[in-house]
């Protein structure tokens, strides 16, 4: 029994062993049946590794040249030494309306915060009733400036330097950074450090782009093979094999091609970068530079820029859904952008959240997304600056600052742009074009316009709007639209006659000019010009002729000074380089652009120093100044320019722009309306002591607008300027020493007497004021006498009370005769 039992035991053991072997075999068979491609997958992985290594060896030489460029760009990013594009500095003066000047917004852009007391530190402010305290950072050569503003409502009444307790006339806020760029300024970029990126954002990016980022050496062989396998199984490309480090190479070198050669080169460079930088450093550079969409003409670069531009938020304010949204933009920056497709954006957000949940983020699994994702709150300052940036980019390349100088170090580009001027000009143009379309029953969106705001002191362009919508029509009308200028040319015709560059001219503003029908012999044909209203005023002063934009007097003044002189004046001021030498030039048969005209009127405003439109205040390369703004060249006599300014001020009081007062414009300003034939173009050019602004309204196809300068362009100009000044003050024009004033009788251009009706004060170049004449005063006296006699006859037919009043008037007249007869007739 013992032996039998032993045999049975041994037999059972053999059976068990046999069963175990069978089970193992069956398991291997099941594994093979369950994963028929596993062996193939592993084999391809190993072979791919060898192939990649072999390819890297082959492409190593060309990659070496890219390595130096790549590391320089990464070092630039890590040290935050991007090229900087900055706004213009802002000068606050007594009389400024802080609300209209967007003063608090300006302080916000400079990083100011509100303090709890008047003991402010640098970049702090405190408001105490009608007192505003702030501290402005110092420079290398200056200490911080502690200042108090005394206010009358929103208007600055006094500016006091607290360090000396003395009143000062102005206060300058430094420029702030508009954007950071690498090789072109049309980038929206806000650099951040690694610590400033929210953990949820990093998780979202890694979940969708590179789950093994912190575990691979720069390339992920298994990831590449996995992508090949998944794409083969799906029958389309649904997964990429590039790591974030490889993507970084592509992002920094701005590559778009997808050749096999470039892929190998990127892999090799990724391996090299991983040896030089930490994972955190490479990821921060990637998050600051990755392309996240295009909003013409800008590229959105980096997570912080996308958060600010698309969501109106700082990175620190993002929630988990918004982090998933930004992480998902990398794969589909335009097609899944809520700017273009909110539905696709929502689908992408769901995909990213699902991937995050799959990786263990429990909160991501709980979030539900609707059918669209459209929480867009643009930081639209960039949208409004597009016209300025577009022209600035061209200028930087024309001056070879880009890309030549950018490759030599860090550029600091200080522009002339005032973002708030730009925003208000843009808003005013949009609003007025919409109003005009409704009023004139014009098809919505078809009427176009342009606005230029320029500092007459140096030609600095503070704002430039080239149309109503850049995305729909990027043609920059402010710079490139050459249109007939109509009556905007007349001030320059009169300027040539007033003296121009000389001391004395052939006319002054009291010179009498015949406004009568005129025939001009063109040598083979006859030209019979007419006034706009087809009426004639007879003899009128040059001032009245210009203020009321009379055509016939303008032609006569042009004939007096000569066509050659007028042509040269137009050339010298940069209005047109090749004006036609024809008499119609006196009425505006000449093409120009809003930008050129703003500079020409700015030259008059500053007293005759020719300025060119300028978009750059200064450019610095590695701390060294390489470009500075051109202050302009003296060209015209300051006295002649001021006399012309005095004449053009009358345009607002009783001329073609008098309606501006009903629109609420109350400032001291000079200007001129312009209307071209068949009402194709509506212009207004006007200036204050500190700003020269030109507005144009018209159609791109040159058809009639049915608008004049006063009805079309003037409202744009007024709304823009009112928006800039608010309840403040632009200041008044200060006459030069060579100018004197006199009160003139507009009926004959002589000095006014005590009987002159509606005398006008006019400015003259010293020594050109009309002399008193006995005849003119006698004429005044007799005219008044005749008027009183006529009133006496009427009074006899009225009540006794009114007759007595007339007798009182007669008695007064007799008494005045006794007092004045001696000097009237030289007795």
C-alpha positions in Angstrom: 0.0 0.0 0.0 2.8 2.3 0.8 4.5 1.8 -2.5 1.1 2.1 -4.3 0.4 5.3 -2.6 3.8 6.5 -3.4 3.3 5.7 -7.1 0.0 7.4 -7.1 1.5 10.5 -5.5 4.3 10.6 -8.0 1.8 10.1 -10.8 -0.3 12.9 -9.5 2.7 15.1 -9.2 3.6 14.4 -12.8 0.0 15.1 -13.8 0.0 18.4 -12.0 3.3 19.3 -13.6 1.9 18.4 -17.0 -1.1 20.5 -16.4 1.0 23.5 -15.4 3.0 23.2 -18.6 -0.2 23.1 -20.6 -1.6 26.1 -18.8 1.6 28.1 -19.5 1.5 27.1 -23.1 -2.1 28.0 -23.5 -1.4 31.4 -21.8 1.3 32.1 -24.3 -1.1 31.1 -27.1 -3.7 33.4 -25.7 -1.3 36.2 -25.4 -0.2 35.8 -29.0 -3.8 35.6 -30.1 -4.7 38.7 -28.0 -1.8 40.8 -29.1 -0.9 39.6 -32.6 1.0 42.9 -33.3 2.9 43.2 -30.1 5.9 41.3 -31.3 5.9 43.4 -34.5 5.5 46.6 -32.4 8.5 45.8 -30.3 10.5 44.8 -33.3 9.7 48.1 -35.1 10.5 50.1 -31.9 14.0 48.6 -31.8 14.6 49.0 -35.5 13.2 52.6 -35.3 15.7 53.4 -32.6 18.6 52.2 -34.7 17.2 54.1 -37.8 16.8 57.3 -35.8 20.3 57.0 -34.4 21.8 56.3 -37.9 19.8 59.3 -39.4 21.0 61.6 -36.6 24.6 60.7 -37.4 23.9 61.5 -41.0 22.2 64.9 -40.3 24.5 65.9 -37.4 26.6 68.3 -39.5 23.8 70.6 -40.8 22.3 70.6 -37.3 25.4 72.0 -35.7 24.9 75.3 -37.6 21.4 75.6 -36.3 22.4 74.8 -32.7 24.1 78.2 -32.1 21.1 80.1 -33.4 18.7 78.0 -31.4 20.6 78.4 -28.1 20.9 82.1 -28.6 17.1 82.4 -29.1 16.5 80.2 -26.0 18.9 82.2 -23.9 17.2 85.4 -25.1 13.9 84.0 -23.9 15.2 82.7 -20.5 16.8 86.0 -19.7 13.6 87.9 -20.9 15.8 89.9 -23.4 13.2 89.9 -26.1 13.2 93.0 -28.3 10.8 95.5 -26.8 8.3 97.6 -28.6 7.2 100.6 -26.5 4.5 103.3 -26.5 5.3 107.0 -26.5 5.8 108.7 -23.2 2.8 110.7 -22.1 3.1 114.3 -20.9 0.5 115.5 -18.5 -0.1 119.3 -18.5 -2.1 121.8 -16.5 -5.6 121.8 -18.0 -5.6 118.1 -18.8 -8.8 116.2 -18.2 -7.6 113.0 -16.4 -10.7 111.0 -17.5 -10.4 112.0 -21.1 -6.7 111.2 -21.0 -7.4 107.7 -19.6 -5.0 108.5 -16.8 -5.8 105.6 -14.5 -5.6 103.2 -17.4 -2.1 104.6 -18.3 -1.0 104.1 -14.7 -2.4 100.5 -14.8 -0.3 99.7 -17.8 2.8 101.0 -16.0 2.1 98.7 -13.1 0.8 101.3 -10.6 -1.4 100.2 -7.6 -3.6 102.3 -5.4 -2.1 103.1 -2.0 -3.9 103.7 1.3 -2.3 107.0 2.1 -0.5 110.0 0.5 2.9 108.5 1.5 3.2 106.8 -1.8 6.2 104.8 -3.0 7.3 104.3 -6.6 4.5 103.0 -8.9 1.8 103.9 -6.3 -0.9 106.5 -6.3 -3.4 107.8 -3.8 -6.5 109.9 -4.3 -7.7 112.3 -1.5 -10.6 114.4 -2.7 -9.3 116.9 -5.2 -5.7 115.8 -4.7 -4.0 113.0 -6.5 -0.6 111.8 -5.2 1.8 109.6 -7.3 5.4 108.6 -7.5 7.1 108.3 -10.8 10.2 106.0 -11.1 13.5 107.7 -11.6 16.0 107.0 -14.3 19.8 106.4 -14.2 20.4 110.1 -13.8 17.2 111.1 -11.9 15.6 110.3 -8.6 12.0 109.2 -8.3 9.6 112.1 -8.7 6.9 112.5 -6.0 4.1 114.7 -7.3 0.7 116.0 -6.3 -2.0 117.0 -8.7 -4.6 119.5 -7.6 -7.9 118.9 -9.4 -11.0 120.8 -10.4 -13.3 117.9 -11.1 -11.3 115.7 -13.5 -9.2 118.6 -14.8 -5.7 119.3 -13.5 -5.5 122.7 -12.0 -1.9 122.6 -10.6 1.0 120.2 -10.6 3.3 120.3 -7.5 6.7 118.7 -7.1 6.5 117.5 -3.5 10.3 117.3 -3.1 10.6 121.1 -3.7 7.0 122.1 -3.0 7.1 124.1 -6.3 4.6 124.2 -9.1 5.6 122.7 -12.4 3.9 123.0 -15.8 4.0 119.3 -16.8 4.6 115.8 -15.7 5.8 113.0 -18.0 4.9 109.3 -17.6 7.4 106.9 -19.1 6.7 104.6 -22.0 5.3 101.1 -21.4 5.9 97.9 -23.3 3.3 97.3 -26.0 4.7 93.8 -26.9 7.9 91.7 -27.0 9.1 90.3 -30.2 11.8 88.2 -31.8 12.1 89.2 -35.5 8.9 91.0 -36.4 6.9 93.5 -34.3 3.5 92.0 -35.3 3.6 89.5 -32.4 1.5 89.6 -29.3 3.7 88.2 -26.6 3.8 88.6 -22.8 6.9 86.7 -21.4 6.4 84.9 -18.1 8.7 82.8 -15.8 8.1 79.1 -15.2 6.8 79.8 -11.8 4.1 82.1 -13.2 2.5 79.3 -15.3 -0.4 77.7 -13.4 0.0 73.9 -12.6 -3.3 73.2 -14.3 -2.0 74.8 -17.5 1.2 72.8 -17.5 -0.9 69.6 -16.9 -3.2 70.4 -19.8 -0.3 71.1 -22.1 1.5 67.9 -21.2 -1.7 65.8 -21.4 -2.3 66.8 -25.0 1.3 67.3 -26.3 3.8 65.2 -24.4 2.8 63.0 -21.5 6.3 61.6 -21.0 8.0 65.0 -21.1 9.7 64.7 -17.8 10.9 61.2 -18.5 12.4 61.2 -22.0 15.8 62.7 -23.1 14.3 64.9 -25.8 12.9 62.3 -28.2 10.5 59.6 -27.4 11.2 56.5 -29.5 8.2 54.6 -28.1 6.1 57.6 -28.6 7.0 57.8 -32.3 6.3 54.2 -32.8 3.1 54.4 -30.8 2.0 57.3 -33.0 2.8 55.3 -36.2 0.8 52.4 -34.8 -2.2 54.5 -33.8 -2.3 56.4 -37.1 -2.1 53.1 -39.0 -5.0 51.7 -37.0 -7.0 54.8 -37.5 -6.3 55.2 -41.1 -5.4 58.8 -40.6 -3.1 61.1 -38.6 -4.6 61.3 -35.1 -1.4 61.4 -33.0 2.0 63.0 -33.4 5.3 61.7 -32.3 7.2 64.9 -31.6 8.1 65.7 -28.0 7.7 69.2 -26.6 11.5 69.7 -27.0 11.3 68.8 -30.7 8.3 71.2 -31.0 10.4 73.9 -29.3 13.1 73.5 -32.0 10.4 74.0 -34.6 8.8 76.9 -32.8 12.0 78.8 -32.2 13.3 78.3 -35.7 9.8 79.2 -37.1 9.7 76.2 -39.4 6.6 75.2 -41.3 7.9 72.4 -43.6 7.5 68.8 -42.5 10.2 67.0 -44.4 11.8 63.9 -43.1 15.2 65.6 -43.1 13.9 68.4 -40.9 12.3 65.9 -38.5 15.7 64.1 -38.0 17.4 67.5 -37.6 14.9 68.6 -34.9 15.3 65.3 -33.1 19.1 65.7 -32.9 18.8 69.4 -31.8 16.2 68.3 -29.1 18.7 65.8 -27.7 21.4 68.5 -27.6 19.1 71.0 -25.9 18.1 68.5 -23.2 21.8 68.3 -22.3 22.2 72.1 -21.9 18.9 73.2 -20.2 16.7 71.8 -17.5 13.2 70.5 -18.3 11.6 73.5 -16.6 13.7 76.0 -18.6 12.8 74.4 -21.9 9.1 74.1 -21.0 9.0 77.8 -20.0 10.5 78.9 -23.3 8.0 76.7 -25.1 5.0 78.1 -23.2 6.3 81.7 -24.0 6.8 81.1 -27.7 4.4 78.5 -29.0 2.2 79.8 -31.8 -1.5 80.0 -30.6 -3.3 81.6 -33.5 -3.4 84.5 -36.0 -5.5 87.6 -35.9 -4.3 89.6 -38.9 -1.7 90.8 -39.0 -0.6 89.6 -35.5 0.6 86.3 -34.4 -0.3 85.3 -30.8 2.8 83.9 -29.2 2.8 82.2 -25.8 0.2 81.3 -23.2 0.1 84.6 -21.4 -0.6 86.5 -24.6 -3.4 84.1 -25.6 -4.9 84.3 -22.1 -4.9 88.1 -22.3 -6.0 88.5 -25.9 -8.6 85.8 -26.1 -9.9 85.7 -22.5 -8.9 89.1 -21.1 -7.2 87.4 -18.1 -3.8 87.1 -16.5 -2.5 83.6 -16.2 -3.1 83.7 -12.4 -6.8 84.2 -13.0 -7.4 81.1 -15.2 -9.7 78.3 -14.2 -9.2 74.7 -15.2 -11.5 74.9 -18.2 -9.6 77.9 -19.5 -6.3 76.1 -19.0 -7.6 73.2 -21.0 -8.7 75.6 -23.7 -5.2 77.1 -24.0 -3.6 73.7 -23.9 -5.9 72.6 -26.7 -5.0 75.6 -28.9 -1.5 74.3 -29.6 -2.8 71.5 -31.8 -5.4 73.6 -33.6 -4.5 77.3 -33.0 -6.8 78.6 -35.7 -9.4 76.0 -36.6 -10.3 75.5 -32.9 -10.1 79.2 -32.0 -13.3 80.7 -30.5 -12.6 83.7 -32.7 -13.5 81.5 -35.7 -15.3 78.4 -34.5 -16.7 78.3 -30.9 -18.1 74.8 -31.6 -14.7 73.4 -32.6 -13.2 75.2 -29.6 -15.7 73.4 -27.2 -14.9 70.0 -28.8 -11.2 70.6 -28.3 -11.7 71.6 -24.7 -13.7 68.4 -24.0 -10.9 66.4 -25.6 -8.2 67.9 -23.5 -10.2 67.6 -20.3 -10.9 64.0 -21.2 -7.2 63.3 -21.6 -6.4 65.1 -18.3 -9.1 62.9 -16.6 -7.6 59.8 -18.1 -4.2 60.8 -16.7 -5.8 61.0 -13.2 -7.1 64.5 -12.9 -10.4 63.9 -11.0 -11.5 67.5 -11.3 -11.2 67.5 -15.0 -13.5 64.5 -15.2 -16.3 66.4 -13.5 -16.3 69.5 -15.7 -19.1 69.6 -18.4 -18.7 71.8 -21.5 -21.6 73.1 -23.6 -21.8 73.0 -27.4 -19.7 76.1 -27.8 -16.8 77.8 -26.1 -17.0 81.6 -26.6 -15.8 83.3 -23.4 -13.8 85.8 -25.4 -13.0 89.2 -23.9 -10.5 90.7 -26.2 -7.8 93.0 -25.0 -8.7 95.0 -28.1 -5.9 97.6 -27.8 -3.9 95.4 -30.3 -6.8 95.4 -32.8 -7.0 99.2 -32.7 -3.3 99.6 -33.1 -3.1 97.4 -36.2 -2.9 100.2 -38.7 0.0 101.9 -36.9 1.9 98.6 -36.4 1.4 97.7 -40.0 3.2 100.9 -41.1 5.8 100.7 -38.4 6.8 97.2 -39.4 7.4 98.5 -43.0 9.4 101.5 -41.7 11.6 99.3 -39.5 12.5 97.1 -42.5 13.1 100.1 -44.7 15.6 101.5 -42.2 17.1 98.0 -42.0 16.5 97.7 -38.2 14.7 94.5 -38.9 16.1 92.0 -39.4 19.7 93.3 -39.6 20.0 95.1 -36.3 17.8 92.6 -34.4 20.4 89.9 -35.0 23.1 92.0 -33.1 21.5 92.1 -29.7 18.5 93.5 -27.8 16.4 96.2 -29.5 14.4 98.7 -27.5 12.0 100.4 -30.1 10.3 103.5 -28.6 7.4 104.4 -30.9 5.4 107.6 -31.2 2.1 105.8 -30.6 -0.3 106.9 -27.9 -2.6 103.8 -27.6 -5.5 105.8 -26.1 -5.3 108.4 -28.9 -5.4 105.5 -31.3 -8.4 103.9 -29.6 -10.4 107.1 -29.6 -9.6 107.9 -33.2 -10.6 104.4 -34.2 -13.8 104.5 -32.2 -14.8 108.0 -33.5 -14.3 107.0 -37.1 -16.3 103.8 -36.7 -19.2 105.6 -34.9 -19.4 108.5 -37.4 -19.2 106.3 -40.5 -22.1 104.2 -39.2 -24.0 107.4 -38.5 -23.4 108.8 -41.9 -24.4 105.5 -43.6 -27.7 105.6 -41.7 -28.3 109.3 -42.5 -27.5 109.1 -46.2 -29.0 105.6 -46.6 -25.6 104.2 -47.7 -25.1 100.4 -47.7 -23.7 99.4 -44.3 -20.0 98.9 -44.1 -19.1 100.4 -47.5 -18.2 104.0 -46.5 -14.6 104.3 -45.7 -12.4 106.8 -43.8 -9.1 107.5 -42.2 -7.7 109.6 -39.3 -4.2 110.7 -38.5 -3.2 112.5 -35.3 0.3 114.0 -35.3 2.4 116.1 -32.9 3.2 119.3 -34.8 6.3 119.8 -32.7 8.2 116.9 -34.3 5.9 115.0 -36.6 5.4 112.2 -34.2 2.4 110.2 -35.3 0.3 109.7 -32.2 -2.5 107.7 -33.9 -3.2 106.4 -37.4 -6.4 104.7 -38.6 -6.4 103.5 -42.1 -9.9 102.2 -42.5 -12.9 100.9 -40.6 -11.9 97.2 -40.5 -8.4 95.8 -41.1 -9.5 92.2 -41.3 -12.0 93.0 -44.1 -9.8 95.5 -45.9 -6.1 95.9 -44.8 -5.4 98.7 -47.3 -4.1 101.6 -45.3 -5.9 104.6 -46.6 -4.2 107.0 -44.2 -0.8 106.2 -45.8 -1.5 104.9 -49.3 -4.8 106.4 -50.5 -3.9 109.2 -52.9 -7.0 111.3 -53.2 -7.9 114.8 -54.6 -7.6 117.2 -51.7 -10.0 120.0 -52.8 -10.0 123.1 -50.7 -7.4 121.7 -48.2 -4.8 123.2 -50.7 -6.1 126.8 -50.3 -4.3 127.7 -47.0 -1.0 126.9 -48.8 -1.9 129.2 -51.7 -2.6 132.0 -49.3 0.6 131.0 -47.3 2.7 131.6 -50.5 1.1 135.0 -50.9 1.5 135.9 -47.2 5.2 135.5 -47.5 6.0 131.8 -46.9 9.7 131.7 -46.2 10.0 135.5 -46.6 9.4 138.3 -44.1 6.7 140.1 -46.1 4.3 138.8 -48.7 2.2 140.4 -51.4 -1.0 140.3 -49.3 -2.1 140.4 -45.7 -5.3 139.0 -44.3 -7.0 142.4 -44.7 -6.2 142.7 -48.4 -9.4 143.1 -50.4 -10.0 140.5 -53.2 -12.7 140.6 -55.8 -15.1 137.7 -55.6 -16.6 138.1 -59.0 -17.1 135.9 -62.1 -13.7 134.9 -63.6 -12.6 133.6 -66.9 -9.1 131.9 -67.2 -7.4 131.4 -70.6 -5.7 128.0 -70.6 -4.1 128.5 -74.0 -6.5 126.8 -76.3 -9.5 126.6 -73.9 -11.4 128.7 -71.5 -11.9 127.8 -67.8 -14.9 129.4 -66.0 -14.5 128.4 -62.4 -17.4 129.0 -59.9 -17.8 129.2 -56.2 -19.4 126.2 -54.4 -22.6 128.1 -53.9 -22.5 129.7 -57.3 -22.8 133.2 -55.7 -20.4 136.1 -55.6 -19.6 138.4 -52.7 -17.8 141.3 -54.4 -14.8 142.8 -52.6 -14.0 140.8 -49.5 -10.9 140.5 -47.3 -8.5 137.6 -47.8 -9.4 136.4 -44.4 -13.1 136.1 -45.2 -12.3 134.5 -48.6 -10.3 131.7 -46.9 -12.6 131.3 -44.0 -15.6 130.9 -46.3 -13.6 128.8 -48.8 -14.4 131.1 -51.8 -13.0 129.6 -55.0 -12.6 132.8 -57.1 -10.5 134.7 -54.6 -8.3 131.6 -54.1 -7.6 131.6 -57.8 -6.9 135.3 -57.9 -4.4 135.0 -55.0 -2.8 132.1 -56.8 -2.4 134.2 -59.9 -1.0 137.1 -57.9 1.7 134.9 -56.3 2.3 132.8 -59.4 1.7 129.1 -60.2 5.4 128.3 -59.9 5.5 129.5 -56.4 2.5 127.6 -55.4 3.8 124.4 -57.0 7.1 124.8 -55.1 5.3 125.4 -51.8 3.3 122.2 -52.2 6.5 120.2 -53.0 8.4 121.7 -50.2 5.8 120.8 -47.6 5.6 117.2 -48.9 1.9 117.4 -49.9 2.6 116.1 -53.4 6.0 115.5 -55.0 4.9 116.1 -58.6 1.8 118.4 -58.6 0.5 119.4 -62.0 1.3 122.9 -63.1 -2.3 124.0 -63.9 -4.5 126.8 -62.6 -6.9 124.2 -61.2 -4.2 123.4 -58.6 -5.3 126.6 -56.8 -8.6 124.7 -56.0 -7.1 121.4 -55.1 -6.5 119.5 -58.4 -3.8 117.7 -56.5 -3.6 114.3 -54.9 -2.2 113.5 -51.4 -2.7 111.3 -48.4 -4.0 112.0 -44.9 -0.6 111.3 -43.4 1.2 113.8 -45.7 -1.5 116.5 -45.1 -1.2 116.1 -41.4 2.5 116.8 -41.6 2.0 119.8 -43.8 -0.6 121.3 -41.5 1.6 120.4 -38.6 4.4 122.5 -40.1 2.1 125.5 -40.1 1.0 124.8 -36.5 4.6 124.7 -35.2 5.5 128.0 -36.9 7.2 126.8 -40.1 9.6 124.0 -39.1 9.1 121.3 -41.7 8.3 118.0 -40.0 8.0 114.6 -41.6 5.6 111.9 -40.3 7.5 109.8 -37.9 6.7 106.5 -36.2 9.9 106.1 -34.3 10.9 108.2 -31.3 14.1 106.3 -30.7 15.7 102.9 -31.2 18.3 101.4 -28.8 20.6 98.5 -29.5 22.2 96.9 -26.5 21.8 100.2 -24.6 23.2 102.4 -27.4 21.0 104.9 -29.2 21.1 104.2 -33.0 18.0 106.2 -34.1 16.4 109.4 -32.8 13.5 111.4 -33.9 14.1 114.2 -36.4 13.1 117.5 -34.9 12.5 119.1 -38.3 14.0 121.8 -40.5 13.1 125.5 -40.4 11.4 126.4 -43.7 8.8 129.1 -43.3 8.6 132.4 -41.6 7.0 131.9 -38.1 5.1 135.2 -38.5 3.6 134.2 -41.9 2.6 130.8 -40.4 0.9 132.5 -37.4 -1.0 134.9 -39.6 -2.3 131.9 -41.6 -3.2 130.2 -38.3 -5.1 133.3 -37.2 -7.1 133.2 -40.5 -7.9 129.5 -40.1 -9.1 130.0 -36.6 -12.0 132.0 -38.2 -13.1 128.8 -40.0 -14.4 127.5 -36.6 -16.0 130.8 -35.6 -17.9 131.9 -38.8 -16.6 129.8 -41.6 -17.2 126.4 -43.1 -16.5 124.6 -39.8 -18.8 126.8 -37.6 -21.1 123.8 -37.1 -18.3 122.3 -34.9 -19.4 124.6 -32.1 -22.9 123.1 -32.2 -21.2 119.6 -32.0 -19.6 120.7 -28.7 -16.1 121.6 -29.8 -15.0 124.7 -27.9 -11.2 124.7 -28.1 -8.9 127.1 -29.7 -8.1 125.6 -33.1 -7.4 126.3 -36.7 -8.6 124.3 -39.6 -9.9 123.9 -43.1 -12.7 121.8 -44.8 -12.1 120.2 -48.1 -14.6 118.8 -50.7 -13.7 117.5 -54.1 -15.7 117.6 -57.3 -18.9 115.6 -57.4 -18.6 115.2 -53.6 -16.2 112.2 -53.9 -14.0 113.2 -51.0 -14.8 114.8 -47.7 -11.8 116.2 -45.7 -11.1 118.2 -42.6 -7.6 119.2 -41.5 -7.3 121.0 -38.2 -4.8 121.7 -35.5 -4.4 122.9 -31.9 -1.2 124.1 -30.4 -0.4 120.5 -29.5 -2.1 118.2 -32.1 -2.6 118.2 -35.9 -5.4 115.9 -37.0 -6.7 115.1 -40.5 -9.9 113.1 -41.2 -11.0 111.8 -44.6 -14.3 110.1 -45.6 -15.0 108.6 -49.0 -15.5 105.4 -51.1 -12.7 103.2 -52.3 -14.3 103.1 -55.8 -14.3 106.9 -55.9 -18.0 107.4 -56.3 -19.9 110.3 -54.8 -20.5 110.3 -51.1 -23.0 113.1 -51.2 -21.0 114.6 -48.3 -19.0 117.8 -47.9 -16.0 118.3 -45.7 -18.3 119.9 -43.1 -20.9 117.2 -43.2 -18.7 114.2 -43.6 -15.2 114.6 -42.2 -15.7 117.4 -39.7 -17.9 115.2 -37.4 -15.2 112.6 -37.3 -12.6 115.2 -36.4 -14.7 116.8 -33.7 -15.6 113.5 -32.0 -12.0 112.5 -32.0 -10.7 115.8 -30.6 -13.5 116.1 -28.0 -12.7 112.6 -26.9 -9.1 113.6 -26.3 -9.7 116.8 -24.5 -12.9 116.2 -22.5 -13.4 119.1 -20.1 -9.7 120.1 -20.4 -7.9 122.5 -22.6 -5.6 122.1 -25.6 -4.1 125.6 -24.9 -4.0 128.7 -27.1 -1.7 129.8 -30.0 1.1 132.1 -28.9 2.1 134.8 -31.5 5.8 135.2 -32.3 7.4 138.6 -31.6 7.1 139.6 -35.3 3.3 139.6 -35.2 1.0 142.4 -34.1 -2.8 142.7 -33.9 -5.1 145.3 -35.3 -8.9 145.7 -35.5 -10.1 145.8 -39.1 -13.2 147.0 -40.9 -14.1 143.9 -43.0 -16.0 146.1 -45.5 -12.9 147.8 -46.8 -9.9 146.2 -45.1 -8.9 149.3 -43.3 -8.5 149.9 -39.6 -11.8 149.9 -37.8 -13.2 153.2 -36.4 -15.7 153.8 -33.7 -18.5 153.5 -36.1 -17.4 150.2 -37.8 -20.0 147.5 -37.8 -18.7 144.0 -36.7 -15.0 144.8 -36.6 -12.6 141.9 -36.8 -9.3 141.5 -34.9 -6.6 140.2 -37.2 -3.0 139.3 -36.9 -0.4 140.9 -39.1 3.3 140.6 -39.8 4.7 143.5 -37.9 4.8 146.6 -40.2 2.0 145.4 -42.6 -1.0 146.7 -40.6 -3.3 149.0 -42.8 -2.9 152.7 -41.9 -5.8 154.9 -40.8 -7.4 156.9 -43.5 -9.6 160.0 -43.2 -11.7 158.8 -46.1 -12.6 155.5 -44.5 -13.6 157.1 -41.2 -15.7 159.7 -43.0 -17.3 156.9 -44.9 -18.2 155.1 -41.7 -19.6 158.3 -40.2 -21.8 159.0 -43.2 -23.0 155.4 -43.3 -24.0 155.6 -39.7 -25.8 159.0 -40.3 -27.8 157.6 -43.1 -28.7 154.6 -41.1 -30.0 156.8 -38.2 -32.0 159.0 -40.6 -33.6 155.9 -42.0 -34.5 154.8 -38.5 -35.9 158.2 -37.7 -38.3 158.0 -40.6 -39.5 154.6 -39.5 -39.8 155.8 -35.9 -42.3 158.5 -36.9 -44.8 155.9 -37.9 -44.6 154.2 -34.4 -45.6 155.1 -30.9 -44.4 158.2 -29.1 -42.3 156.1 -26.8 -40.3 154.7 -29.7 -40.0 158.2 -31.2 -38.5 159.5 -28.0 -35.9 156.7 -28.1 -35.0 157.6 -31.6 -34.6 161.3 -30.6 -32.3 160.1 -27.8 -30.3 158.3 -30.4 -30.2 161.4 -32.5 -29.0 163.5 -29.6 -26.2 161.0 -29.0 -25.2 161.2 -32.6 -25.0 165.0 -32.5 -22.8 164.9 -29.4 -20.5 162.4 -31.1 -20.2 164.6 -34.1 -19.0 167.5 -32.0 -16.3 165.2 -30.4 -15.1 163.7 -33.7 -15.5 166.3 -36.4 -12.0 167.7 -35.7 -10.1 164.5 -36.4 -12.5 163.3 -39.1 -11.6 166.3 -41.3 -8.3 167.2 -39.8 -9.6 170.3 -38.0 
